[in-house]
Amino acid sequence: MLGVFFFFVFFALIVLLLQLPKRQTTTATSSLNVALPTPAPEEFSESTDNGMAWWVKIVTETPHCTYFFGPFDSSSEAKQNQSGYLEDLEQEGAQGIEVAILQDRPETLTIYDEQE
């Protein structure tokens, strides 16, 4: 009888563990061989009025890439953090760098144009 009790307790624990939400994270690698963290969908900020977070969008000519860094709760927070991203790309040899602060919901954080 005690064995049946432990079986049901074990079974209940397994069922509970299978129902726990799993955090999904991935890591993207840029063409500059810099690991870029990719936030899980639940980490995207919904605190702005239109439901879209603020992002730093950086486009480079060489290599021809588009990077999205964020999400941030405000444009001023994004502006405060942009210099670190620019420094990293400059140290990696990126050229022709353009920066924009915008509200977006990017599906891909690093876009590499292979037509070079």
N, C-alpha and C positions, 0 to 999 in steps of 0.2 A: 504494500500500500504506500509506503514511504517513497519507493522508487517511482511510482506513478505521479506523486506530488512533485518530486524533483523534475521529472520529465516535463510537466506542464509549466513549472516555473522557468525552466530552461527554454522551452518553446516560446513562452511569453516574452522573455528577454530578447530572443532572436527576432521576433516580430517587431518589437519596439525599436531595436537597432536598425532594422531594415527600413523603417519609416522615417528615420532622422534625415533632415535635409543635408545634402552633401555640398560643400563649398567647391565651386569649380573655378580653378585658376589656370591660366596658361601663361607661358612666357614667349614673347615674340623676340626675334633677333633681327636687328636692322642690318642693312647692307654694310654698315660700318663695323659689324661684329660687336655691337654693344647690346647687351641684354636689356630689353625694355619690359617692365612689368605690365601685365594686362589685368586690369581690375575685373573681378567677377561682376556680373550684371547687378547684383544687389548693392554693390559699392558705388554705382553711379548716383550722383546727387540728384535728388528730386526737390531740393529746397528752393529753387527759383520759381517764379510765378508761372512760367510756361512749361515747367517740368524738365527743362534741359539744363545741364550743368555747363560751366564755363571751361573752356579748353584753350591751351596754347597750341596753335597750328603753325608748324615750321615747314617750309618748303625749301629744298636745296636744289641747286642746279647740278652740282657735281658732288656726289652722285645724285641723280634725279629722283628724289624721294619726298614724300609728305609724311610728317610725323604729327601725331596728336598726343599731347601730354596733359594729364588731368585725371579725373575731373576735379574742378574747384567749385567752391560755393559762391564765389564772386569774381568779377573781372579784376578787381584790385588784388585778390589773392593769386590769380593766374599771372598778373603782371609782376608780382613780387617773386615768383618762382621761375620766370622765363629765362633769366640770366644764367642760371645753372645749366639749363638745357642747351642754351646757345654756346656756352663755354665748352661743354662736352663735345658738341658737334664740331666746333672749330678745332679743338684738339685732335679730333679724328680726321681732320683735313677736309671737311665739307666746305664747299664754296658756293657763292651766290645765294646767301641765306635770306629768306623773307619770313617775317613773323606776323601773325595775326592772333588777336584774342577774340574769341567768338563763343556763342552758345551753340552747342551742337550735340548730337548723339552719334558719334562715329561708330561704325561697325568694325572698322579695321584701324588699328592704331599706327601701323607703319605700312605705307604703300610705296613699293619700289617699282620704278619704270625700267624694265629690262631692255629697252630699245637703245641703250647707250652703245 
